[in-house]
Amino acid sequence: MVSREKAEKEVDLASRRTGMLHLAYARTLVEKMGEEEGREMILAAIKRYGRMVGEKTKEAVLEEGWELEPENFGRGPSRTLPEFGSCDSSEILEMEDGKKKSRVCGCSMGKVWRELEGEELGSLYCYVDAAKYMYYNPDYKLIHHQTMPESGGDCCIFEVKETAEGEKKLFFNEDAAWIELDNDEN
């Protein structure tokens, strides 16, 4: 039997290593290919990774007989993140307008990117959230109102919103700047 404290430390260690791996690949691509092309390759890889996560999540949700609705994303066997250890805390925020947002504080990867002065390239990893949601169900997108690496703060704030037809076309167009979906204006 392993204590929860020990398990949290082990998950944190694995998350930090994943963050370091992403940053190593990102820096290598930018150094070898140049800033613009390197970033394009990083985002292409993140989108591919998001597709893998989103499709696996979709498969797990459907196997349970559940609808592909936001409340079922990451529920039960379709969980996409460890229950503990990859961040310090997470919570659902009930907004005054009735909307719900998620707040995750102390992301292990965000911490390591900050320590290694790699917030900008590290934060490209965060676009996996938008991609995995669109591949799970293109009727919804996950947007970041705030990310720990880019804000300089300790928390990320997310919201799931419905997508418009134009946003779906943008996302599934391989030549388009799909990361534009990760904003509140579309």
C-alpha positions, -999 to +999 in steps of 0.1 A: +000+000+000+013+034-010+002+065+009-016+093-009+012+117-001+038+093-017+015+088-047+010+125-052+048+130-052+053+103-078+026+117-101+041+152-096+075+138-106+060+121-137+042+153-146+073+174-142+093+150-164+065+152-191+068+190-189+106+188-193+102+164-223+078+188-240+101+218-234+131+198-247+113+189-279+099+224-283+133+241-278+150+216-302+124+222-329+127+260-327+165+258-326+167+235-357+138+249-377+136+285-367+109+302-346+080+302-370+084+267-385+094+252-351+062+266-334+041+252-363+056+218-358+051+220-320+014+229-325+010+202-351+023+176-326+001+190-299-030+188-321-021+152-330-017+144-293-050+161-286-066+140-312-053+108-295-066+120-261-099+132-275-106+101-295-097+078-266-119+098-243-148+097-267-144+059-270-144+055-232-175+077-228-194+058-256-184+024-241-201+035-209-232+043-228-230+080-220-237+110-243-207+130-256-216+160-234-191+182-215-201+167-181-190+132-193-156+143-205-130+129-181-157+112-160-151+076-148-130+055-171-127+084-196-105+104-172-077+122-190-056+134-161-045+119-128-069+125-099-042+139-078-005+150-079-004+168-113-015+201-097-020+216-062-057+220-065-087+221-089-122+234-085-154+243-104-163+280-101-200+290-103-201+324-120-227+350-113-241+346-148-247+308-142-217+297-162-192+272-148-155+276-151-127+254-139-097+266-120-065+245-117-037+259-095-001+248-092+002+228-124+034+206-122+043+212-158+037+250-155+060+250-125+089+233-143+085+255-174+088+285-150+119+271-133+135+264-167+125+298-181+104+281-208+069+295-202+063+306-238+073+274-255+059+253-225+025+269-228+021+256-263+014+223-246-017+238-231-034+239-265-039+202-261-069+211-241-086+228-270-077+200-294-088+171-272-122+187-266-128+193-303-119+157-311-141+144-283-171+164-296-167+192-321-199+208-308-178+220-278-145+238-273-125+243-242-110+278-239-084+291-215-093+324-198-059+323-181-029+300-182-004+297-154+027+300-178+014+330-197-002+349-169+027+346-145+002+335-119-004+302-102-037+292-118-053+283-151-090+291-157-109+271-183-144+272-197-163+248-221-184+266-247-204+256-277-187+259-310-200+276-341-199+259-376-171+282-387-150+272-357-155+235-366-143+242-401-114+262-388-103+234-365-106+206-391-088+226-418-052+213-416-038+246-429-057+269-406-045+286-374-067+263-352-054+277-319-075+308-326-104+288-312-089+291-277-104+325-271-137+339-258-144+359-290-153+332-314 
